[in-house]
Structure formats: C-alpha cells, structure tokens
C-alpha cells in the first residue's frame, strides 16, 4: 500500500499537468474581426473633428470646414478601410 501511494500521487500530478490540462484551462475569447474597422472609424472621426476645429478657428464656415476635412482625410489616408463608404 505504501509503495502504491507515491505512484498514485505521481499519476494524479501528471494527469493534471499533462495532456488532460486542456480540460481545465478556460478558453481564450475569440478576437473580433471588426476591431480594425472600428479603430479606423474612430480615428477618422477624431481626425475630422480636429481638422474641422482647426478650419473653423481659421474662419471657415462649419459646413464647408467639415467638407474640407473629409476631403483632406480621403487625400491623406486613402489606404484606410474606414474611408470606404459602407464599412462603418
């Protein structure tokens, strides 16, 4: 009996730390595939808001400033997917 106890403890330890360990670990959350698009859309919004503020401070009308800011964004960041219509 005493010779079997260390063997039993060793078997239990190997079971917990060995191949059966994947049964105990929680699964990692899946990455959202739209994260990049959401980040780009947020960047676009902040960039345009900042540019509109700069243009209105310089004396441009708010509507014209927004149109100019969107045009500037498309020119500067045409490679971003947030710039494509329907991707928001």
GIVENDA-V5755 format. One record per residue. N is the residue number from 1. RES is the residue in one letter. SS is DSSP state (@ for helix, = for strand, . for the rest). PHI is phi in whole degrees, 0 to 359 (* if undefined). PSI is psi as a letter, one per 30 degrees, with the letter a starting at -180 (* if undefined). Layout:
N RES SS PHI PSI
N RES SS PHI PSI
This chain:
1 X . * e
2 X @ 288 f
3 X @ 281 f
4 X @ 276 f
5 X @ 298 e
6 X @ 298 e
7 X @ 294 e
8 X @ 295 e
9 X @ 294 e
10 X @ 297 e
11 X @ 296 e
12 X @ 296 e
13 X @ 294 e
14 X @ 292 e
15 X @ 293 e
16 X @ 287 e
17 X @ 264 f
18 X . 268 b
19 X @ 299 f
20 X @ 280 f
21 X @ 296 f
22 X @ 295 f
23 X @ 284 f
24 X . 266 e
25 X . 292 k
26 X . 288 k
27 X . 284 k
28 X . 288 k
29 X . 294 k
30 X . 285 k
31 X . 284 k
32 X . 285 k
33 X . 290 f
34 X . 267 g
35 X @ 299 e
36 X @ 298 e
37 X @ 294 e
38 X @ 295 e
39 X @ 294 e
40 X @ 296 e
41 X @ 295 e
42 X @ 296 e
43 X @ 298 e
44 X @ 301 e
45 X @ 298 e
46 X @ 295 e
47 X @ 296 e
48 X @ 294 e
49 X @ 300 e
50 X @ 294 e
51 X @ 294 e
52 X @ 298 e
53 X @ 298 e
54 X @ 296 e
55 X @ 291 e
56 X @ 290 e
57 X @ 294 f
58 X . 276 f
59 X . 106 g
60 X . 279 k
61 X . 298 k
62 X @ 299 e
63 X @ 293 e
64 X @ 293 e
65 X @ 295 e
66 X @ 296 e
67 X @ 298 e
68 X @ 294 e
69 X @ 296 e
70 X @ 295 e
71 X @ 296 e
72 X @ 297 e
73 X @ 297 e
74 X @ 300 e
75 X @ 290 e
76 X @ 278 e
77 X . 232 h
78 X . 293 f
79 X . 279 f
80 X . 281 k
81 X @ 287 f
82 X @ 293 f
83 X @ 281 f
84 X . 282 k
85 X . 293 k
86 X . 83 g
87 X . 263 g
88 X . 276 *
